[in-house]
Amino acid sequence: MQWARIVHRGRTLFGRVEGDVLAVCSGDMFAAAVPTGETVPLADATWLAPCAPGKIVALWNNFHAAAAKNGWAVPAEPLYFMKSTSALNAHLAPIPKPASFDGRVVYEGELAVVIGKACRNVGEADAAAHIFGYTCINDVTALDLLTADPSFLQWTRAKGFDGFAPIGPVIATGIDPAGLVVRTLVNGRERQNYPVSDMIFAPARLVSLISRDLTLEPGDVIACGTSLGVLPMRPGTTVEVAIDGIGTLKNVYG
C-alpha cells in the first residue's frame, strides 16, 4: 500500500495511492485512517511531503561499501545528525540554492524510515512494529560547509538549509527493506545504485538504537544514509531518487 499527501483545489488531503488517483481518507494516517469514498486525480494535484515529521534524523557512514572505499572505520553505533524541519521538501518541488553559500552542494539518494508508532528504548525485535513504512529521501548537503571552520563541523547548517530534505513521493507500507535497491539519476544518468542490504545498521536496528536516545513519534523520519556515487549539483540539475516498490522522487536544484 502507498500513502501520500497532496493539495487539490486548495484542500490538503491524504490517502492511499490507487493507480493515478488518491483515495482520500480522513482521520490520522498512522492510526485508524478512514476512507471517505472520494478519489482525486493525482495529475490535478500538488504533491506534499508524505508526512510532516517532528524530527528528521539522518545517518552518516552506514554502508559497508562507502566505508571501505573512503577508509572509514565501521561504527559501533549509528552516527547521526538532525536536519531541520524547514528542510522538508516534496516531490517535484524545487530545491532552493542557498542565498548565503556558493560552494558545492551534493545530492545523497537514500531510503528513509517513517515512524508510525511512538517508541522509546524499543528492542530490535519489536522495532519493526513501530515502522509505518518507507520512502525516498534526498539528503542534500552543502558539502564545503562541513569543514569550512576547522574548529567546528557544521552538520546542522550544511544539511539544514530550507528545502534540503525532499522526501516522497509516497510512503510504502508492507514492504521488506532488505531487498530494496536505491538508484539516483542525475539529468537522467544513473549515478548511484546500491543495495539496502549493504547497510551497517538495518532499519529496525536503527529504530531500536536511536530510540534509546530520542523518543520517536509518528511521522518522524530516519534517513538511512547513502553509499557511493555522491557528486555536486549545478543549478538546473534534475535529481531522481528511485526505489522499486516506493517510486521516484524527482526535484530540480536551484
Steps between C-alpha positions, in 0.01 A plus 500: 500500500619854423400813689533861388412857595393752237339838447199494268296812428610663822442195720776305673416130470654166583417147402598190310646519150299277266642524151467860384263614775511564873234318699440765763492407869404687814642476850866414561722332243680315778197398703162389367486691172148478359429500123256775407404353163637803314771461237716780360709485179866534595567681173288790627672519839817642651707248692588564862760317706313180592533571873576798723781382728578659832855369454713407200783277622766421240786251496862539402730208414234229494612299195784251485598586141535872571689437824744267325569736207543808721706328768242560772481271798177303534317679783400318817174695520304723259665831416217743445410867474174694472361685200275798566126456446511803267726291277199279424415505131265317265505305176527733196573806716823692431798469733597863572859610454615650834532877487786496751716229345670468160696177547428141400155358567463123462210256472480186714233252393377294794232276645306659786306337782171659607398434860138401554485432873676688778799316641757555769776252580334231288676168444612402151253210487211740560628793295341394171155535658572871549586558132209623290681472168778620276557788261773658286707792627768721348728607785626816329823633648702822467818294494762772542332633814565183697867580547505874419586585862774269633377551856145377441339252259186671368265203456187696593555786259640288216205263512223730618443768236139554398392233252802274561290193590272402212306183590237297321315471282322243719543291812491130410377259763525124518834475319822330610782755489772234489442432130478862386748679274552876504572668166579868444479650153650840421364659182391149402840337558529242775752610764407279796386138507542318829317234704340578833639165618847663512393714799710477813188563709182372337175697546359310799834517678522873429158556653595298806834671560383853427197453724740451791601863456190668356132429529380435146149621419257415219608676183865533603746413223833317517716543189703179488817642344644482151769302320736567210433740214437833674591796278438878490196651330490809284194726488250346262603142582216246515546233768283189526517255790335176392417196713287220355187452707504864612541705184713787376563825687584772246628852567695771322778680686509879483 
